[in-house]
Amino acid sequence: MYNKFMKKKDVEKQLKKLGWYLDREGGSHEVWTNGEAKTVVPIKAY
């Protein structure tokens, strides 16, 4: 679905397109859910 070279906005766009929404944010990751499953998306710190 995504790879480490995608920009954050592109990952968000793909997740939203598939019906996922942001559940919560951590310091180095975001948790996305579709209501049934959850996935963690790492946030690369610069």
HELIX and SHEET records of a PDB file:
HELIX    1   1 LYS A    8  LYS A   17  1                                  10    
SHEET    1   A 3 TYR A  21  GLU A  25  0                                        
SHEET    2   A 3 HIS A  29  THR A  33 -1                                        
SHEET    3   A 3 LYS A  38  PRO A  42 -1                                        
END                                                                             
